[in-house]
Amino acid sequence: MACRMLNISTGAAIAMHAARLLAQEEGSIGAQEMSKRLGVSKNHLSKIMSRLVATGIVSSEKGPSGGFFLSDEQKENTFMDVFKAIDGSLPLCDCMFETPNCDKKNCIFGDLIRRTYSDFERTLSQTKISPQNKQK
């Protein structure tokens, strides 16, 4: 399958930053405040947060003082859980320009693409949302 080198959607990037922001806060944060702090559109953020709530990665409270929050259990989710909730699984990727003439044995990229995807997946799978579990 032809692919781009490590394609992360804007939505997945926003979701991972929003999850980390929630993990660092006590209580809930409204969409307006989150969008301001993350520097993103409130509408786009709201769609992303709705998906995270639907998948159980984030919780929400309705009402004027409501917002989004993480339970202690949800803070144990990994960034791969967040990524998959937005972008789905990583593609199996081994060629940026696959053609019938592509000679994978002598590829100019060697196994760079496979290693990059593997490292990305391993890092996200090992890194929990909770900031006290950051990798060093």
Order of alpha helices (4+ residues) and beta strands (2+ residues): alpha-alpha-alpha-beta-beta-alpha-alpha
